[in-house]
Amino acid sequence: MILRRVAQHVKDQNWFAVGIDFLIVVVGVFIGIQVANWNETQADRARELMLLGELRAELANSVRQTDIKLRAFEQISRSGQRALALLDSDASCADDCWDELVDFFHASQWQRLLFELPTYDEMRRNGWPRNRAIVEAVEAFRRQAVQIAIPLEDAPAYRTLVRGLIPLAAHQPYWQNCFQLVDGEETYLETCPPGVPPAVSAAAIRAIRAHPEIRPTLTQWAGFAGGYTQSLNGQNSAAQRALELIDAELATRQ
């Protein structure tokens, strides 16, 4: 319709009307572009907000997973300390050494740490989060995660050594009665029923005590496990800082 009007005005040589029509077209196009840009901006903000919520869920899950690892390393440390105490003493477990053997086995446990934030990677590809404080907090969390994962890339020497000294007959009952894996959480039961005759566990303890590399490798690993809990607490502190910033941002944008 606007084109017919322009054509008629040109035919009538009504240049003022032609100018008005041209202005109407320009203003209409400008408004249309602005509305489209506004809609796109709103869509971007809505998607950023949605992904920010998902990032929060990933960080919260990381805290839960770190807590699981923390409990595991605390158990490893306790068992390692008891095993070292036995090695450093003249005490004998006589003919009933199952609990002591379990401690040596528990102390050999080892877990890798994996921290992934796929939502954060997606957000960064789009230039989000716009809140720079959140970016810096999440980056600090990731740096911490990378650093504390490096020492666990390889299994400790003690693990292979002591498991080679524990009789094969003790392995299956250990995994059946002294170890649990539920919903991704490993638990090392500190009290579990004997799985081999007393003479077998006593012989295993004698073999472990006699091996010259057990004490130094266990000392290294138990010491690491005990100190590692501090690193895991630091990891959760970094995650909590990021979570607090995300919560504040979400609160302002609801």
C-alpha positions in Angstrom: 0.0 0.0 0.0 2.8 2.4 0.9 4.4 1.8 -2.6 1.1 2.7 -4.4 0.9 5.9 -2.3 4.5 6.8 -3.2 3.9 6.1 -6.8 0.8 8.3 -6.8 2.6 11.1 -5.0 5.5 10.9 -7.5 3.0 11.0 -10.4 1.3 14.0 -8.8 4.8 15.5 -8.2 3.8 15.9 -4.5 7.4 15.8 -3.3 6.5 16.8 0.3 4.2 13.8 0.5 6.9 11.6 -1.0 9.3 12.8 1.7 6.7 12.0 4.4 6.2 8.5 3.0 10.0 8.0 2.9 10.4 9.1 6.5 7.6 6.7 7.5 9.4 3.9 5.8 12.8 4.8 7.5 11.2 5.1 10.9 9.4 1.8 10.5 12.5 0.0 9.5 14.4 1.5 12.4 11.8 0.5 14.9 11.7 -3.0 13.4 15.4 -3.3 13.8 15.3 -2.0 17.3 12.5 -4.4 18.3 14.4 -7.4 16.7 17.6 -6.4 18.6 15.7 -6.0 21.8 14.1 -9.5 21.4 17.5 -11.0 20.6 19.0 -9.3 23.7 16.2 -10.6 25.9 16.6 -14.1 24.5 20.4 -14.0 25.2 19.8 -12.8 28.7 17.2 -15.5 29.3 19.6 -18.2 28.0 22.5 -16.8 30.1 20.2 -16.9 33.1 19.2 -20.5 32.4 22.8 -21.6 31.9 23.8 -19.7 35.1 21.4 -21.9 37.0 22.8 -25.0 35.4 26.3 -23.9 36.3 25.2 -23.5 39.8 23.9 -27.0 39.8 27.3 -28.3 38.5 29.2 -26.5 41.1 26.9 -27.7 43.9 27.3 -31.3 42.6 31.1 -30.7 42.6 30.9 -29.8 46.3 29.0 -33.1 47.0 31.5 -35.1 45.0 34.4 -33.5 46.8 32.8 -34.3 50.1 32.6 -37.9 49.1 36.3 -37.9 48.2 37.1 -36.1 51.4 35.4 -38.8 53.5 37.3 -41.5 51.6 40.7 -39.9 52.1 39.9 -39.5 55.8 39.3 -43.2 56.0 42.5 -44.0 54.1 44.4 -41.7 56.4 43.0 -43.3 59.6 43.8 -46.8 58.3 47.2 -45.8 57.3 48.0 -44.3 60.7 46.8 -47.5 62.4 48.9 -49.7 60.0 52.0 -47.5 60.6 51.4 -47.7 64.4 51.5 -51.5 64.1 54.7 -51.4 62.1 56.3 -49.1 64.5 55.4 -51.1 67.6 56.5 -54.5 68.9 52.9 -55.4 69.4 51.7 -58.6 67.8 48.2 -59.4 66.6 48.9 -63.0 67.5 46.8 -65.4 65.4 43.9 -63.0 64.8 45.2 -60.3 62.4 42.2 -59.7 60.1 41.4 -56.2 61.4 45.1 -55.2 60.9 45.1 -56.7 57.4 42.0 -54.7 56.5 43.8 -51.6 57.7 46.7 -52.3 55.3 44.2 -52.9 52.5 42.1 -49.8 53.3 45.3 -47.7 53.3 46.0 -48.8 49.7 42.8 -47.3 48.4 43.2 -44.6 45.8 40.8 -42.5 43.8 41.2 -40.1 40.9 39.6 -36.7 40.9 37.7 -35.5 37.9 36.1 -32.0 37.8 34.2 -31.0 34.7 32.1 -27.9 34.1 30.6 -28.3 30.5 28.0 -25.6 31.1 30.7 -23.0 32.0 32.6 -23.9 28.8 29.5 -23.3 26.8 28.9 -20.0 28.6 32.4 -18.8 27.9 32.0 -19.5 24.2 29.1 -17.0 24.2 30.9 -14.4 26.3 29.0 -15.3 29.5 28.8 -14.9 32.4 28.8 -11.1 32.0 29.5 -10.7 35.7 33.3 -10.7 35.7 33.5 -11.6 39.4 31.7 -14.9 38.6 34.2 -15.7 35.8 37.2 -15.0 38.1 35.7 -17.2 40.9 35.0 -20.1 38.6 38.4 -19.9 37.0 40.0 -20.0 40.5 37.9 -23.1 41.2 39.2 -24.7 38.0 42.8 -23.9 38.7 42.4 -25.4 42.2 40.8 -28.5 40.7 43.6 -29.0 38.2 46.3 -28.7 40.8 44.8 -31.1 43.3 44.1 -33.7 40.6 47.7 -33.9 39.3 49.1 -35.9 42.3 46.4 -38.6 41.8 47.0 -39.2 38.2 49.1 -42.3 39.1 48.4 -44.9 41.8 50.7 -44.8 44.8 53.6 -47.3 45.0 52.3 -48.6 48.3 49.1 -49.8 46.6 50.7 -52.3 44.3 53.3 -53.3 46.8 51.0 -54.2 49.7 48.3 -55.8 47.5 50.9 -58.2 46.2 51.7 -59.2 49.7 48.1 -59.8 50.8 47.1 -63.4 50.0 44.7 -63.8 47.1 42.3 -65.6 49.5 41.8 -62.4 51.4 41.0 -60.2 48.4 37.5 -61.5 47.6 36.2 -61.4 51.1 37.6 -57.9 51.5 35.8 -56.6 48.5 32.6 -58.4 49.5 32.5 -57.4 53.2 34.8 -54.5 53.8 34.2 -52.3 50.8 31.0 -50.6 49.5 30.2 -48.7 46.4 26.8 -47.0 46.6 25.7 -44.2 44.3 29.3 -43.5 43.3 30.6 -43.3 46.9 33.3 -45.7 48.0 33.2 -46.6 51.7 35.8 -48.6 53.5 34.2 -50.4 56.4 36.5 -50.3 59.4 34.7 -53.3 61.0 33.9 -56.3 58.8 33.8 -60.0 59.4 37.0 -62.1 59.0 37.4 -63.4 55.5 40.3 -65.9 56.0 41.4 -68.2 58.7 43.5 -66.5 61.5 46.6 -68.2 60.4 46.4 -66.8 56.9 45.9 -63.2 58.1 48.7 -63.6 60.6 51.1 -64.9 57.9 50.1 -61.9 55.7 50.9 -59.4 58.5 54.3 -61.1 59.0 55.1 -60.8 55.3 54.0 -57.1 55.2 56.1 -56.3 58.3 59.1 -58.0 56.8 59.1 -56.1 53.5 61.5 -53.2 53.6 59.6 -50.9 51.2 56.2 -51.1 53.0 57.1 -48.6 55.8 58.4 -45.8 53.5 55.8 -46.2 50.8 53.0 -46.4 53.4 54.4 -43.4 55.3 54.4 -41.3 52.0 50.9 -42.3 51.0 49.3 -42.0 54.5 50.9 -38.7 55.0 49.7 -37.5 51.6 46.1 -38.7 52.3 46.0 -36.9 55.6 47.2 -33.7 54.1 45.1 -34.0 51.0 41.9 -33.4 53.0 43.0 -29.8 53.4 43.3 -29.5 49.6 39.8 -30.9 49.2 38.5 -28.4 51.8 40.2 -25.7 49.8 38.5 -27.0 46.6 35.1 -26.7 48.3 35.9 -23.2 49.6 36.6 -22.1 46.0 33.4 -23.6 44.8 31.4 -22.0 47.6 32.8 -18.5 46.6 31.6 -19.1 43.1 28.2 -20.3 44.3 27.7 -17.2 46.5 28.4 -14.9 43.6 26.1 -16.9 41.3 23.3 -16.8 43.9 23.7 -13.1 44.3 23.5 -12.6 40.5 20.5 -14.9 40.2 18.7 -13.0 43.0 19.1 -9.6 41.2 17.8 -11.0 37.9 14.7 -12.8 39.1 
